[in-house]
Every structure is written in C-alpha cells, then in structure tokens.
Amino acid sequence: MRSGLIGVDELRSVRGQASVLDVRYRMGAPAGPAEYAAGHIPGAGYVDLDTDLAGAPGERGRHPLPDVADFEAAMRRVGVRRDRPVVVYDDWAGHAAARCWWLLRFHGHPDVRVLDGGWSAWRDGGGEVETGDGAPVRPGDFSAVPGGLPVVGADRARDAGVLVDARAAERYRGEVEPIDPVAGHIPGAVNVPTSRNLDASGRFRAPAELAATYAEVGAVPGADVAVYCGSGVTAAHDVLALELAGVTAALYPGSWSEWVVDPARPVARA
C-alpha cells in the first residue's frame, strides 16, 4: 500500500474496518447523488463536494475551505472516526477524492487513502456494487482540528520558493479561461497539470516518476513548495502527487478564483 493511496484488492481486505466515502463530482456531469444511488461501493457514504467540502463561493474563491464546524458535522454524518481509516473515491481521476483527502488530513485525520483509479477501477476489478441511498451509517466522532497540512493565502503565495499551477497548460498560459473572469497565472508560477500525475490507466504514476516530473520545476524534497489551481480543488491532486514523491507542499485554497478578485494583483500570460 502506497502512502495516500489504496488499490482495489487492498480495499476489499480492509473495507469492513474503514470508513468509505463516495465523493463523485465532475463539472458538467450528472449530479453525484444520482450516480451514487445508481451504484456505489457497499457501505460508502456520499459526500457532496460543493456543500460538504467547500464553503459558499465569494471573495475567497469558488470553492473556499468549509467552516470547520460544518466540515466536522459532514464527516461525522458519514461515519468518520479518528481511530478508523478513511478511503475516498470518485469518478473524476481522483480530483474530488484528493480534495477530501486533503481536508481530512488538514483537519487532523491520521489515515486517509484515495482509491487509485476510483470508481471505474472498483467496477473493473469486480468489486461489489450497492444501489439506492445506502444503509444508515453509525455517526462518527471525528473532531476537526485545522493545521495538519500547510496552507498559504493570497498574501504569501508568491513568496513560495516554487509555486505550482495545477491547471491545464492552456489555462496557465492564459490562452483560454472557461470559468474565471480573468485568464493567465500568478507571476512566477510554474505549470504541472494534474494530468501529468496519472498513467494511461488513470492511476497515479510511480513515486519515482512523479519525483522526476516535479523535479523539472524545482519541487524537490526540502524545497518550499505551494500549489494552486482554479478554485483550490484540483490543486489537492498535485499536493497528493507531491506527497507520493516525498515532497511536502502547501495548498493555496483560494487559488486563481480568489487571486483575480482583486484587480491590483498581477497577472502573467504565456
């Protein structure tokens, strides 16, 4: 078992001893609750990215960090306990699952894993499927205590030794911007799209390969590294990949959607 990840076979062996969370969410795709009801890993509880893993959009960005009490309540609702491992999965190449992984780790949970390959890997591997709303879950006792992982705000993002932009290359360069009102990137940032974290099967690449990828931009063990994306969600995917590579990275939760709220903040293109 690789730190931060779990495979289908490993999940089968520990499912009865772990809290499994379904965080299916994709922009422009069918709503997660409907997908969950159509089929999910038996015993999994559904977690909504917009309401459970983010606060209300505004000046702090499109997906600001949720209020601590709200996050704690959401995790308790789906049975999360501090003394019980948590496994998180999605059907969005690990992006939503990585957000949940990061939030749980940030709020002090010591053992959180992302299902490598997600929902499709579970189905392709012959995993059992449960339909409907799921059986009632025994409420958890997780206490959320922020500070377990590093963060930076808009005032400190540019101070990072290596500031990684996790968005697609064309958005980083400012050629297109389908979501936010301003195109471009934070001056000085380097680009490592989340797609580079995965192999052709949709699973995370080996730690040595990830380390080589991030070393290209100076994100090596011991370096001062921070990561951002459009709204702070997919950046967690790079943070997870960096952890697999042995690099600790801070997350800029507000990311580009917060950065461009203030017209005085500089913008770079190309």
C-alpha positions in Angstrom: 0.0 0.0 0.0 1.5 3.4 -1.1 1.0 6.2 1.4 -2.0 8.2 0.4 -3.3 5.6 -2.0 -5.1 2.2 -1.8 -5.8 -0.3 -4.5 -8.9 -2.3 -5.2 -7.6 -5.5 -3.7 -6.4 -3.7 -0.5 -9.7 -2.0 -0.2 -11.5 -5.3 -0.4 -9.5 -6.6 2.5 -10.0 -3.6 4.8 -13.4 -2.3 3.8 -15.1 -3.6 6.9 -12.6 -1.7 9.1 -12.6 1.6 7.2 -15.0 4.4 6.5 -15.5 4.6 2.7 -16.6 7.9 1.2 -18.0 8.5 -2.2 -17.1 11.9 -3.5 -18.2 11.6 -7.1 -18.3 15.0 -8.8 -17.5 16.3 -12.2 -18.1 19.7 -13.7 -20.9 19.4 -16.2 -21.6 15.8 -15.4 -24.7 14.2 -13.8 -25.2 15.1 -10.2 -23.3 13.0 -7.7 -26.2 11.8 -5.6 -27.9 10.3 -8.6 -24.7 8.5 -9.6 -24.3 7.3 -6.0 -27.9 5.9 -5.9 -27.3 4.1 -9.2 -24.3 2.3 -7.7 -21.6 2.7 -5.1 -19.2 0.7 -3.0 -21.2 -1.1 -0.4 -21.3 0.8 2.9 -19.9 4.0 1.4 -21.4 7.3 2.5 -21.9 10.1 0.0 -20.1 13.4 0.4 -21.0 16.5 -1.7 -18.1 18.5 -2.8 -19.9 21.8 -3.1 -21.7 21.7 0.2 -19.5 19.4 2.4 -16.0 20.1 1.1 -16.3 23.8 0.4 -17.9 27.0 1.8 -20.1 29.4 -0.1 -18.4 31.0 -3.2 -17.4 34.6 -2.9 -14.3 36.7 -2.4 -12.3 33.7 -1.0 -12.9 31.9 -4.3 -15.3 29.5 -6.0 -14.6 26.6 -3.5 -13.2 28.2 -0.3 -12.4 25.9 2.6 -15.5 24.9 4.5 -16.2 26.2 8.0 -14.5 23.8 10.5 -17.7 23.0 12.3 -19.6 22.3 9.1 -16.8 20.0 7.8 -16.7 18.2 11.1 -20.5 17.7 11.0 -20.4 16.4 7.4 -17.7 13.9 8.3 -19.5 12.7 11.4 -22.6 12.3 9.3 -20.9 9.7 7.1 -19.3 7.9 10.0 -15.8 9.2 10.0 -13.9 8.4 13.2 -10.3 9.4 14.1 -9.4 5.9 15.1 -10.7 4.3 11.9 -9.0 4.6 8.4 -10.8 6.5 5.7 -10.9 5.6 2.0 -12.1 8.2 -0.5 -13.0 7.6 -4.2 -14.6 9.5 -7.1 -15.0 9.1 -10.9 -13.0 12.3 -11.8 -9.5 11.0 -12.0 -9.1 11.5 -8.2 -9.6 15.2 -8.2 -12.6 15.4 -5.9 -11.2 12.5 -3.8 -7.9 14.4 -3.4 -9.8 17.4 -2.1 -11.5 15.2 0.6 -8.2 13.5 1.4 -6.5 16.9 1.8 -9.3 18.3 4.0 -9.3 15.3 6.3 -5.6 15.4 6.6 -5.6 19.2 7.2 -8.2 18.8 9.9 -6.1 16.1 11.7 -7.2 12.7 10.5 -4.0 10.5 10.5 -5.0 7.8 8.0 -6.7 8.8 4.7 -6.4 7.0 1.4 -7.5 7.7 -2.1 -8.7 4.7 -4.1 -6.3 4.6 -7.0 -8.3 4.5 -10.2 -11.5 5.4 -8.4 -14.9 4.1 -9.2 -14.0 2.6 -12.6 -11.1 0.7 -11.0 -13.5 -0.8 -8.4 -16.0 -1.9 -11.1 -13.4 -3.2 -13.5 -11.8 -5.1 -10.6 -15.1 -6.9 -10.0 -15.9 -5.0 -6.8 -19.4 -5.4 -5.3 -21.9 -2.7 -6.0 -24.7 -1.4 -3.8 -27.6 0.6 -5.2 -30.0 3.0 -3.6 -29.5 5.5 -0.8 -27.3 3.2 1.2 -27.8 1.8 4.7 -27.9 4.2 7.7 -24.4 4.9 8.9 -23.4 5.0 12.5 -22.4 8.6 13.2 -18.8 9.2 13.6 -16.9 11.1 16.3 -14.3 12.9 14.2 -13.1 16.2 15.7 -11.8 18.6 13.1 -8.6 20.4 14.2 -7.1 22.6 11.4 -3.4 22.8 10.8 -2.4 19.2 9.9 -1.1 20.3 6.4 0.4 23.6 5.3 -1.6 26.4 3.6 -0.8 29.8 2.1 -3.0 32.7 1.4 -3.1 35.3 -1.4 -0.6 37.4 0.6 2.0 34.7 0.7 1.5 32.6 -2.4 4.2 34.4 -4.4 6.7 34.0 -1.5 6.9 30.2 -2.1 10.2 29.0 -3.5 8.2 27.0 -6.1 4.6 28.0 -6.8 2.9 25.2 -8.9 -0.1 25.9 -11.0 -2.1 22.6 -11.4 -4.4 23.7 -14.2 -4.3 22.6 -17.8 -1.4 24.3 -19.8 -3.7 26.4 -22.0 -5.3 27.9 -18.9 -2.0 28.5 -17.3 -0.7 30.3 -20.4 -3.9 32.4 -20.5 -5.0 31.2 -23.9 -8.4 30.2 -22.6 -10.3 30.7 -19.4 -13.7 28.9 -19.4 -14.6 29.6 -15.7 -12.9 32.6 -14.1 -13.2 36.2 -15.3 -9.5 36.7 -16.0 -7.1 34.5 -17.9 -3.5 33.9 -17.0 -1.5 32.8 -14.0 0.2 34.1 -10.9 3.6 35.6 -11.9 6.4 33.3 -11.2 4.3 30.2 -11.1 5.3 27.0 -12.9 2.8 24.6 -14.5 2.4 20.9 -13.7 -1.1 19.9 -14.8 -2.8 17.2 -12.8 -2.9 15.1 -15.9 0.8 14.5 -15.5 0.2 12.7 -12.2 -1.6 9.8 -13.9 -0.7 7.0 -16.2 -2.7 5.8 -19.2 -4.9 3.7 -17.0 -5.9 6.7 -14.8 -3.9 5.6 -11.8 -1.1 7.6 -10.1 2.3 7.1 -11.6 5.1 5.5 -9.6 6.7 7.7 -6.9 10.0 7.9 -8.8 8.2 9.1 -12.0 6.3 11.7 -10.0 9.5 12.8 -8.3 11.2 13.3 -11.7 8.2 15.3 -13.1 8.2 17.7 -10.2 12.0 18.0 -10.1 11.8 19.5 -13.5 10.3 22.6 -11.9 12.4 22.6 -8.7 9.8 20.9 -6.5 12.1 18.5 -4.7 12.3 17.3 -1.1 13.2 20.1 1.2 12.0 22.9 -1.2 9.4 25.5 -0.2 6.5 24.4 -2.5 3.0 25.7 -2.8 0.2 24.7 -5.2 -2.9 26.4 -6.6 -5.4 25.7 -9.4 -8.7 27.4 -10.4 -10.6 27.1 -7.1 -8.4 25.1 -4.8 -9.9 21.7 -5.6 -7.7 20.1 -8.2 -4.6 21.6 -6.6 -5.0 18.9 -3.9 -4.3 16.3 -6.6 -0.8 17.8 -7.1 -0.3 18.0 -3.3 -1.1 14.3 -3.1 1.2 13.5 -6.0 4.0 15.6 -4.4 3.5 13.7 -1.2 3.8 10.4 -3.1 7.1 11.8 -4.5 8.3 12.7 -1.0 7.7 16.5 -1.2 5.6 18.4 1.3 3.6 21.2 -0.4 1.3 23.9 0.9 -2.1 24.5 -0.7 -3.4 27.9 -1.7 -7.1 27.2 -1.1 -8.5 30.4 -2.8 -6.3 29.8 -5.9 -6.9 31.6 -9.1 -10.6 32.4 -8.5 -9.6 34.3 -5.3 -6.5 35.8 -6.9 -8.3 37.6 -9.7 -11.0 39.1 -7.3 -8.5 41.9 -6.5 -7.6 43.8 -9.7 -4.4 45.1 -8.1 -2.9 41.6 -8.0 -0.6 41.0 -11.0 -1.4 38.5 -13.8 1.0 36.8 -16.2 0.3 35.2 -19.5 2.1 32.9 -21.9 
